[in-house]
């Protein structure tokens, strides 16, 4: 069960838990959590759950309504991080980020900002060292996307440029994982 990917209902549990206990300064949604955990499994060294789990909540665990609720959320996070580790290590092409979708100008548009923001949280918790220029450029693509304000998309948004930017995120995450894997 610890290596079985999460289903939609389990991601709903994650989302509801993050909404219940979170705020704007913590991990907000499953997309951001996915990015966060993807960066952690890609880190130069393994990050212990005692470090990464409280960081979801800004450094201090919430006051859970019950131990079972806490245990369920931890179990779901551990299953998801195990799935991401398996995908990125054994089958990188199977890795797909949990980007959000929105409608813009009567078209569906993929948003990667929250995922990228979570990824950068994971980079910080994983204490990534400086990297050579090619890898630094890959991380910069994620940083640039995280800095966008996708809550209110401008009417004149260049859709082609936006799609190209989002399309570069998953390959960047795969390449960064591979880089650190080779360094370990």
MIDOSE-1310 file (N, C-alpha, C; in nm, 2 decimals, decimal comma, always signed):
residues 184
xxxx	+0,08/-0,12/+0,00/+0,00/+0,00/+0,00/+0,09/+0,13/+0,00; +0,21/+0,12/+0,06/+0,29/+0,24/+0,07/+0,35/+0,29/-0,07; +0,34/+0,20/-0,17/+0,39/+0,24/-0,30/+0,28/+0,26/-0,41; +0,16/+0,24/-0,37/+0,04/+0,26/-0,46/+0,01/+0,41/-0,48
xxxx	+0,01/+0,45/-0,60/-0,02/+0,60/-0,63/-0,16/+0,63/-0,57; -0,17/+0,76/-0,53/-0,29/+0,81/-0,47/-0,40/+0,82/-0,58; -0,52/+0,80/-0,54/-0,63/+0,82/-0,63/-0,69/+0,96/-0,61; -0,79/+0,99/-0,69/-0,85/+1,13/-0,68/-0,91/+1,15/-0,54
xxxx	-0,98/+1,05/-0,49/-1,04/+1,07/-0,35/-0,94/+1,10/-0,25; -0,82/+1,03/-0,26/-0,71/+1,06/-0,16/-0,65/+1,20/-0,18; -0,64/+1,24/-0,30/-0,60/+1,38/-0,32/-0,70/+1,48/-0,27; -0,83/+1,44/-0,27/-0,93/+1,53/-0,21/-0,91/+1,54/-0,06
xxxx	-0,87/+1,43/+0,00/-0,84/+1,43/+0,15/-0,73/+1,52/+0,17; -0,62/+1,51/+0,09/-0,51/+1,60/+0,11/-0,55/+1,74/+0,10; -0,63/+1,77/-0,01/-0,67/+1,91/-0,03/-0,76/+1,96/+0,09; -0,85/+1,88/+0,13/-0,93/+1,92/+0,25/-0,85/+1,94/+0,37
xxxx	-0,75/+1,86/+0,40/-0,67/+1,88/+0,51/-0,58/+2,00/+0,51; -0,53/+2,03/+0,39/-0,45/+2,15/+0,37/-0,54/+2,28/+0,39; -0,66/+2,27/+0,34/-0,75/+2,38/+0,36/-0,79/+2,40/+0,50; -0,81/+2,29/+0,57/-0,85/+2,30/+0,71/-0,74/+2,35/+0,80
xxxx	-0,62/+2,31/+0,78/-0,51/+2,35/+0,87/-0,42/+2,45/+0,82; -0,43/+2,48/+0,69/-0,33/+2,57/+0,63/-0,37/+2,72/+0,63; -0,28/+2,80/+0,58/-0,30/+2,94/+0,55/-0,21/+2,98/+0,43; -0,21/+3,11/+0,40/-0,13/+3,15/+0,28/+0,02/+3,14/+0,30
xxxx	+0,07/+3,11/+0,41/+0,21/+3,10/+0,44/+0,26/+2,95/+0,44; +0,17/+2,86/+0,42/+0,20/+2,72/+0,42/+0,17/+2,65/+0,29; +0,19/+2,53/+0,27/+0,16/+2,45/+0,15/+0,00/+2,46/+0,14; -0,04/+2,51/+0,03/-0,19/+2,54/+0,01/-0,27/+2,43/-0,05
xxxx	-0,22/+2,35/-0,14/-0,30/+2,26/-0,22/-0,22/+2,14/-0,27; -0,29/+2,04/-0,32/-0,22/+1,92/-0,37/-0,11/+1,95/-0,48; -0,13/+2,06/-0,56/-0,04/+2,09/-0,66/+0,09/+2,14/-0,60; +0,08/+2,23/-0,50/+0,20/+2,28/-0,43/+0,27/+2,17/-0,35
xxxx	+0,19/+2,08/-0,29/+0,25/+1,97/-0,22/+0,32/+1,87/-0,31; +0,27/+1,85/-0,43/+0,33/+1,77/-0,53/+0,47/+1,82/-0,57; +0,47/+1,95/-0,60/+0,60/+2,02/-0,63/+0,70/+2,01/-0,51; +0,65/+2,03/-0,39/+0,73/+2,02/-0,27/+0,80/+1,89/-0,26
xxxx	+0,71/+1,78/-0,27/+0,76/+1,65/-0,25/+0,85/+1,60/-0,37; +0,82/+1,65/-0,49/+0,91/+1,62/-0,61/+1,05/+1,68/-0,58; +1,06/+1,80/-0,53/+1,19/+1,86/-0,50/+1,26/+1,78/-0,39; +1,19/+1,73/-0,29/+1,25/+1,66/-0,18/+1,31/+1,53/-0,23
xxxx	+1,24/+1,46/-0,32/+1,29/+1,33/-0,36/+1,41/+1,35/-0,46; +1,42/+1,47/-0,51/+1,53/+1,51/-0,61/+1,65/+1,57/-0,53; +1,64/+1,59/-0,41/+1,74/+1,66/-0,33/+1,88/+1,59/-0,33; +1,98/+1,66/-0,31/+2,12/+1,61/-0,31/+2,14/+1,50/-0,20
xxxx	+2,06/+1,51/-0,09/+2,06/+1,41/+0,02/+1,92/+1,39/+0,06; +1,90/+1,27/+0,12/+1,77/+1,24/+0,17/+1,73/+1,33/+0,28; +1,60/+1,38/+0,28/+1,55/+1,47/+0,38/+1,46/+1,39/+0,47; +1,48/+1,38/+0,60/+1,40/+1,30/+0,69/+1,26/+1,36/+0,70
xxxx	+1,17/+1,28/+0,73/+1,03/+1,32/+0,75/+1,02/+1,41/+0,86; +1,10/+1,40/+0,96/+1,10/+1,49/+1,08/+1,13/+1,64/+1,03; +1,20/+1,65/+0,92/+1,22/+1,79/+0,87/+1,12/+1,83/+0,77; +1,08/+1,74/+0,67/+0,99/+1,79/+0,56/+0,85/+1,79/+0,60
xxxx	+0,80/+1,71/+0,70/+0,66/+1,71/+0,73/+0,62/+1,84/+0,80; +0,69/+1,88/+0,91/+0,66/+2,01/+0,97/+0,67/+2,13/+0,88; +0,76/+2,12/+0,78/+0,78/+2,23/+0,69/+0,65/+2,26/+0,60; +0,57/+2,15/+0,59/+0,44/+2,17/+0,52/+0,36/+2,28/+0,59
xxxx	+0,37/+2,27/+0,72/+0,29/+2,36/+0,81/+0,36/+2,48/+0,86; +0,47/+2,52/+0,79/+0,55/+2,64/+0,84/+0,64/+2,61/+0,95; +0,67/+2,48/+0,98/+0,76/+2,45/+1,08/+0,70/+2,39/+1,21; +0,57/+2,40/+1,22/+0,50/+2,35/+1,34/+0,38/+2,28/+1,30
xxxx	+0,37/+2,15/+1,34/+0,25/+2,07/+1,31/+0,12/+2,13/+1,36; +0,01/+2,12/+1,29/-0,11/+2,17/+1,34/-0,16/+2,09/+1,46; -0,26/+2,15/+1,53/-0,33/+2,08/+1,64/-0,44/+1,99/+1,57; -0,40/+1,87/+1,55/-0,49/+1,78/+1,48/-0,62/+1,75/+1,56
xxxx	-0,73/+1,73/+1,50/-0,85/+1,69/+1,57/-0,84/+1,55/+1,63; -0,77/+1,47/+1,56/-0,75/+1,33/+1,61/-0,62/+1,27/+1,56; -0,56/+1,18/+1,64/-0,44/+1,11/+1,59/-0,46/+1,04/+1,45; -0,58/+0,99/+1,43/-0,61/+0,92/+1,31/-0,60/+1,01/+1,19
xxxx	-0,65/+1,13/+1,21/-0,65/+1,23/+1,10/-0,50/+1,26/+1,06; -0,42/+1,28/+1,16/-0,27/+1,31/+1,14/-0,21/+1,19/+1,07; -0,24/+1,07/+1,12/-0,18/+0,95/+1,06/-0,22/+0,93/+0,92; -0,35/+0,96/+0,89/-0,40/+0,94/+0,75/-0,32/+1,04/+0,66
xxxx	-0,31/+1,16/+0,70/-0,24/+1,26/+0,62/-0,09/+1,23/+0,60; -0,03/+1,18/+0,70/+0,11/+1,14/+0,69/+0,12/+1,02/+0,59; +0,03/+0,92/+0,61/+0,04/+0,81/+0,52/+0,02/+0,85/+0,37; -0,07/+0,94/+0,35/-0,10/+0,98/+0,21/+0,03/+1,05/+0,16
xxxx	+0,09/+1,14/+0,24/+0,21/+1,21/+0,19/+0,32/+1,11/+0,17; +0,34/+1,01/+0,25/+0,45/+0,92/+0,24/+0,42/+0,83/+0,11; +0,30/+0,79/+0,09/+0,27/+0,72/-0,04/+0,30/+0,80/-0,16; +0,26/+0,93/-0,15/+0,29/+1,01/-0,27/+0,43/+1,04/-0,29
xxxx	+0,51/+1,06/-0,19/+0,65/+1,08/-0,20/+0,72/+0,96/-0,25; +0,67/+0,84/-0,21/+0,73/+0,71/-0,26/+0,70/+0,69/-0,41; +0,58/+0,73/-0,45/+0,54/+0,72/-0,59/+0,63/+0,81/-0,67; +0,64/+0,94/-0,63/+0,73/+1,03/-0,70/+0,87/+0,98/-0,71
xxxx	+0,92/+0,93/-0,60/+1,06/+0,88/-0,60/+1,07/+0,76/-0,70; +0,98/+0,67/-0,70/+0,98/+0,56/-0,80/+0,97/+0,61/-0,94; +0,88/+0,70/-0,97/+0,87/+0,75/-1,10/+0,99/+0,82/-1,15; +1,05/+0,91/-1,07/+1,16/+0,99/-1,11/+1,29/+0,90/-1,12
xxxx	+1,30/+0,80/-1,04/+1,42/+0,72/-1,05/+1,41/+0,61/-1,15; +1,30/+0,54/-1,16/+1,29/+0,42/-1,24/+1,22/+0,44/-1,38; +1,13/+0,54/-1,38/+1,06/+0,57/-1,50/+1,03/+0,71/-1,52; +1,13/+0,80/-1,54/+1,11/+0,94/-1,54/+1,00/+0,99/-1,64
xxxx	+0,98/+0,92/-1,75/+0,87/+0,96/-1,84/+0,73/+0,94/-1,78; +0,72/+0,86/-1,67/+0,59/+0,84/-1,61/+0,56/+0,96/-1,51; +0,66/+1,04/-1,48/+0,64/+1,15/-1,39/+0,57/+1,26/-1,46; +0,45/+1,30/-1,40/+0,38/+1,41/-1,44/+0,34/+1,50/-1,32
xxxx	+0,37/+1,62/-1,33/+0,34/+1,71/-1,22/+0,19/+1,73/-1,21; +0,14/+1,76/-1,09/+0,00/+1,79/-1,07/-0,03/+1,94/-1,09; -0,02/+1,98/-1,21/-0,05/+2,12/-1,24/-0,20/+2,15/-1,23; -0,23/+2,27/-1,20/-0,37/+2,31/-1,19/-0,42/+2,35/-1,33
xxxx	-0,55/+2,35/-1,35/-0,61/+2,39/-1,48/-0,71/+2,51/-1,45; -0,72/+2,60/-1,54/-0,82/+2,71/-1,53/-0,87/+2,74/-1,67; -0,97/+2,81/-1,68/-1,02/+2,86/-1,81/-0,98/+3,00/-1,83; -0,93/+3,03/-1,94/-0,88/+3,17/-1,98/-0,92/+3,19/-2,12
xxxx	-1,00/+3,30/-2,14/-1,04/+3,33/-2,28/-1,11/+3,21/-2,35; -1,19/+3,15/-2,27/-1,27/+3,03/-2,32/-1,18/+2,91/-2,37; -1,06/+2,90/-2,31/-0,97/+2,79/-2,34/-0,92/+2,74/-2,20; -0,90/+2,61/-2,20/-0,83/+2,55/-2,08/-0,69/+2,58/-2,08
xxxx	-0,64/+2,62/-1,97/-0,50/+2,67/-1,95/-0,43/+2,60/-1,83; -0,32/+2,55/-1,85/-0,24/+2,48/-1,74/-0,17/+2,59/-1,66; -0,18/+2,58/-1,53/-0,11/+2,67/-1,44/-0,01/+2,59/-1,36; +0,12/+2,63/-1,36/+0,22/+2,56/-1,29/+0,28/+2,64/-1,17
xxxx	+0,23/+2,76/-1,15/+0,28/+2,85/-1,05/+0,28/+2,78/-0,91; +0,17/+2,73/-0,87/+0,17/+2,67/-0,73/+0,26/+2,55/-0,72; +0,27/+2,46/-0,83/+0,36/+2,35/-0,82/+0,50/+2,40/-0,81; +0,54/+2,50/-0,89/+0,67/+2,55/-0,89/+0,70/+2,62/-0,75
xxxx	+0,61/+2,68/-0,69/+0,63/+2,74/-0,56/+0,66/+2,63/-0,46; +0,58/+2,52/-0,46/+0,61/+2,41/-0,38/+0,74/+2,35/-0,40; +0,78/+2,34/-0,53/+0,91/+2,28/-0,56/+1,02/+2,37/-0,50; +1,01/+2,50/-0,50/+1,11/+2,58/-0,44/+1,11/+2,57/-0,29
xxxx	+1,00/+2,54/-0,23/+1,00/+2,51/-0,08/+1,08/+2,39/-0,06; +1,06/+2,29/-0,14/+1,14/+2,16/-0,13/+1,28/+2,18/-0,15; +1,32/+2,27/-0,24/+1,46/+2,30/-0,26/+1,52/+2,36/-0,14; +1,45/+2,45/-0,08/+1,50/+2,52/+0,05/+1,51/+2,42/+0,16
xxxx	+1,41/+2,33/+0,18/+1,41/+2,23/+0,29/+1,52/+2,13/+0,26; +1,54/+2,10/+0,13/+1,65/+2,00/+0,09/+1,79/+2,06/+0,09; +1,79/+2,19/+0,12/+1,92/+2,27/+0,13/+2,01/+2,24/+0,01; +1,96/+2,26/-0,11/+2,03/+2,24/-0,24/+2,15/+2,33/-0,24
xxxx	+2,26/+2,27/-0,28/+2,39/+2,35/-0,31/+2,38/+2,41/-0,45; +2,47/+2,51/-0,47/+2,47/+2,57/-0,60/+2,51/+2,46/-0,70; +2,46/+2,48/-0,82/+2,47/+2,38/-0,93/+2,55/+2,45/-1,05; +2,60/+2,36/-1,14/+2,66/+2,41/-1,26/+2,55/+2,49/-1,34
xxxx	+2,60/+2,57/-1,43/+2,51/+2,66/-1,51/+2,39/+2,59/-1,58; +2,41/+2,47/-1,64/+2,30/+2,41/-1,71/+2,19/+2,37/-1,61; +2,22/+2,32/-1,50/+2,12/+2,28/-1,40/+2,06/+2,41/-1,33; +2,15/+2,51/-1,31/+2,10/+2,63/-1,25/+1,99/+2,70/-1,35
xxxx	+2,01/+2,68/-1,48/+1,92/+2,74/-1,57/+1,78/+2,66/-1,57; +1,79/+2,53/-1,54/+1,67/+2,45/-1,53/+1,59/+2,49/-1,40; +1,66/+2,51/-1,30/+1,60/+2,56/-1,17/+1,54/+2,70/-1,19; +1,61/+2,78/-1,27/+1,57/+2,92/-1,29/+1,43/+2,92/-1,37
xxxx	+1,41/+2,82/-1,46/+1,28/+2,81/-1,53/+1,17/+2,79/-1,43; +1,20/+2,71/-1,33/+1,10/+2,68/-1,22/+1,08/+2,81/-1,14; +1,19/+2,87/-1,10/+1,18/+3,00/-1,03/+1,10/+3,10/-1,10; +1,13/+3,12/-1,23/+1,05/+3,22/-1,31/+0,90/+3,19/-1,31
xxxx	+0,87/+3,06/-1,32/+0,73/+3,03/-1,32/+0,66/+3,05/-1,19; +0,74/+3,03/-1,08/+0,68/+3,05/-0,95/+0,66/+3,19/-0,92; +0,73/+3,28/-0,98/+0,71/+3,42/-0,96/+0,60/+3,49/-1,03; +0,53/+3,41/-1,12/+0,42/+3,46/-1,19/+0,30/+3,47/-1,10
xxxx	+0,21/+3,57/-1,13/+0,09/+3,58/-1,06/-0,02/+3,53/-1,14; -0,06/+3,40/-1,13/-0,16/+3,34/-1,21/-0,30/+3,34/-1,15; -0,31/+3,41/-1,04/-0,44/+3,43/-0,98/-0,53/+3,52/-1,07; -0,47/+3,62/-1,13/-0,54/+3,70/-1,22/-0,47/+3,71/-1,35
xxxx	-0,50/+3,63/-1,44/-0,43/+3,62/-1,57/-0,46/+3,75/-1,65; -0,36/+3,81/-1,70/-0,39/+3,93/-1,78/-0,46/+3,90/-1,91; -0,54/+3,99/-1,96/-0,62/+3,96/-2,08/-0,53/+3,94/-2,20; -0,41/+4,01/-2,20/-0,32/+4,00/-2,31/-0,21/+3,90/-2,29
xxxx	-0,24/+3,80/-2,20/-0,14/+3,69/-2,18/-0,10/+3,62/-2,31; +0,03/+3,61/-2,34/+0,08/+3,54/-2,45/+0,06/+3,39/-2,43; -0,04/+3,33/-2,48/-0,07/+3,19/-2,45/+0,03/+3,10/-2,50; +0,09/+3,12/-2,62/+0,20/+3,04/-2,67/+0,32/+3,04/-2,58
xxxx	+0,36/+3,16/-2,54/+0,47/+3,17/-2,45/+0,44/+3,10/-2,31; +0,32/+3,12/-2,26/+0,29/+3,06/-2,13/+0,29/+2,91/-2,15; +0,24/+2,85/-2,25/+0,24/+2,71/-2,27/+0,38/+2,65/-2,28; +0,47/+2,73/-2,35/+0,61/+2,69/-2,36/+0,68/+2,68/-2,23
xxxx	+0,65/+2,79/-2,15/+0,71/+2,80/-2,02/+0,66/+2,68/-1,93; +0,53/+2,65/-1,93/+0,48/+2,54/-1,85/+0,53/+2,41/-1,90; +0,54/+2,39/-2,03/+0,59/+2,27/-2,09/+0,74/+2,24/-2,05; +0,81/+2,34/-2,02/+0,95/+2,32/-1,98/+0,97/+2,27/-1,83
xxxx	+0,87/+2,28/-1,75/+0,88/+2,25/-1,61/+0,91/+2,10/-1,58; +0,82/+2,01/-1,64/+0,84/+1,87/-1,61/+0,98/+1,82/-1,66; +1,02/+1,85/-1,78/+1,16/+1,81/-1,82/+1,27/+1,87/-1,73; +1,25/+1,99/-1,68/+1,35/+2,05/-1,59/+1,35/+1,97/-1,46
xxxx	+1,23/+1,94/-1,41/+1,23/+1,86/-1,28/+1,29/+1,72/-1,30; +1,27/+1,66/-1,41/+1,33/+1,53/-1,44/+1,48/+1,54/-1,45; +1,53/+1,64/-1,52/+1,67/+1,66/-1,53/+1,74/+1,70/-1,40; +1,68/+1,78/-1,32/+1,73/+1,81/-1,19/+1,74/+1,69/-1,10
xxxx	+1,64/+1,61/-1,10/+1,64/+1,48/-1,03/+1,76/+1,39/-1,07; +1,77/+1,38/-1,20/+1,88/+1,30/-1,25/+2,02/+1,35/-1,21; +2,03/+1,49/-1,22/+2,16/+1,55/-1,18/+2,20/+1,51/-1,04; +2,10/+1,53/-0,94/+2,13/+1,51/-0,80/+2,15/+1,36/-0,78
xxxx	+2,07/+1,28/-0,85/+2,09/+1,13/-0,83/+2,23/+1,09/-0,87; +2,29/+1,15/-0,97/+2,42/+1,11/-1,01/+2,53/+1,17/-0,91; +2,49/+1,27/-0,84/+2,58/+1,33/-0,74/+2,59/+1,25/-0,61; +2,48/+1,18/-0,58/+2,47/+1,11/-0,45/+2,57/+1,00/-0,44
